[in-house]
Amino acid sequence: MDQKAGKFKVRDLKSAKEGDRLIEWAESRMPVLMALKDKYSKSKPFKGYRIAGCLHVTKETAVLVKTFVAAGADVSWSGCNPLSTNDAVAASLAAQGVSIFAWHGMNVKEFYWCIEQTLKFHPNLTLDDGADLIFTIHKSHPEFAQKFVIGGTEETTTGVHRLRAMAAQGALRLRPSGTLTTCTARGNPRSTEFCGLPACLLRERTLSWRATATAAGAWPRGPRGSVPT
């Protein structure tokens, strides 16, 4: 395992060149996102924003991460499913200076440790797949929701259901001006209404939220349905 405290922890940095090759392949087949990267690398709409993500660490996700970086964001990432993490891709991102904590086959304790590492730089925006990142903020760091986080996205219907359950239990609270909605980023500006960022750079099936949450009471789902020990 290769790691640098506060910056990254990946399986093997020596596999970074293989990861570079995989990401380049994905870039050649993702023309829309590459066009957005080119456009926003000039105007840098994410300059000054810190983005934490908990999504599948794949070559395609790496293209999204690199787009955020090109658009001016500081990024810290972890994987939402230990079995989908591509170690070579994670190594490539780490070698390129991206803060990333992910490796294939981690256990539940390691899974949440990685999420905690991404939160140490106090993100303003979150990208989630399954709501583990948002859940961790509300359960363990409710002060982050009040002081730092201004918005976030949830990629999956499952994650949105989880967040709605948290809201129903009083574990997820919205400011009067905030919304809790499920929508797609395509053609729906409500997905980023509170921060004014380009919705086209965000993943589909988005949850918009603006939090002043107290500690969460929902039971943690863990990676892909496992029960934490």
QUIBELZI-V604613 format. One record per backbone hydrogen bond with DSSP energy under -0.5 kcal/mol. CO is the residue of the C=O (numbers start at 1). NH is the residue of the N-H. E is the energy in kcal/mol with one decimal. If there is no record, write none. Layout:
co=(CO/CO)
nh=(NH/NH)
e=(E/E)
This chain:
co=(2/4/4/7/8/9/10/12/13/15/16/17/18/19/20/21/22/23/24/26/27/30/31/32/33/34/35/36/37/39/39/40/44/46/49/49/50/50/51/52/53/54/56/57/58/59/60/61/62/63/64/65/66/67/68/69/71/72/74/75/76/77/78/81/81/82/85/86/87/88/89/90/91/92/93/94/98/99/100/101/103/107/108/109/110/111/112/113/114/115/116/116/117/119/124/124/125/126/127/128/131/132/133/134/135/136/136/137/138/141/141/142/143/144/144/151/153/156/157/158/159/160/161/162/163/164/165/166/166/167/173/175/181/183/185/185/188/189/190/192/192/198/199/206/206/207/208/210/222/223/226)
nh=(10/7/8/100/4/102/2/15/16/19/20/21/22/23/24/25/26/27/28/29/30/34/35/36/37/38/39/40/41/42/43/44/47/49/51/74/124/125/76/127/78/129/58/86/62/63/64/65/66/67/68/69/70/71/73/72/46/48/51/99/53/101/55/84/85/105/87/90/91/92/93/94/95/96/98/97/100/77/9/79/106/111/112/113/114/115/116/117/118/119/119/120/120/122/150/151/52/153/54/155/135/136/137/138/139/140/141/141/216/144/145/146/147/148/149/126/128/160/161/162/163/164/165/166/167/168/169/171/172/170/212/178/208/206/187/188/191/192/193/195/196/201/202/183/208/209/181/175/225/226/228)
e=(-2.8/-2.8/-2.0/-0.9/-2.8/-1.7/-2.7/-1.7/-1.8/-1.9/-2.6/-1.9/-2.0/-2.6/-2.5/-1.8/-2.1/-2.7/-1.6/-1.4/-1.1/-2.1/-2.1/-2.2/-2.5/-2.2/-2.4/-3.1/-1.4/-1.0/-1.0/-2.3/-1.5/-2.5/-0.5/-2.4/-2.6/-2.1/-2.3/-2.2/-2.0/-1.0/-1.5/-2.7/-2.1/-1.2/-1.4/-2.6/-2.7/-1.6/-2.2/-2.2/-2.4/-1.8/-2.3/-1.8/-2.1/-0.7/-3.3/-1.1/-2.2/-2.6/-1.3/-1.9/-0.7/-1.9/-0.7/-2.4/-2.3/-2.1/-2.3/-2.2/-2.5/-1.3/-2.5/-1.6/-0.7/-2.4/-2.1/-0.6/-1.1/-2.4/-2.1/-1.8/-2.4/-1.5/-2.3/-1.8/-1.6/-1.0/-0.5/-0.5/-1.0/-1.9/-3.0/-1.4/-2.6/-2.6/-2.6/-2.6/-2.7/-2.2/-1.9/-2.3/-2.6/-2.8/-0.8/-1.6/-0.6/-1.8/-0.9/-1.2/-2.4/-2.8/-2.3/-1.2/-1.9/-1.9/-2.6/-1.9/-2.2/-2.6/-2.1/-2.0/-2.5/-2.4/-1.5/-2.8/-0.9/-1.3/-1.1/-2.2/-0.8/-3.5/-0.7/-1.1/-1.6/-1.8/-1.3/-1.2/-2.2/-1.8/-1.8/-1.2/-0.6/-0.5/-0.6/-1.6/-1.3/-1.3/-0.5)
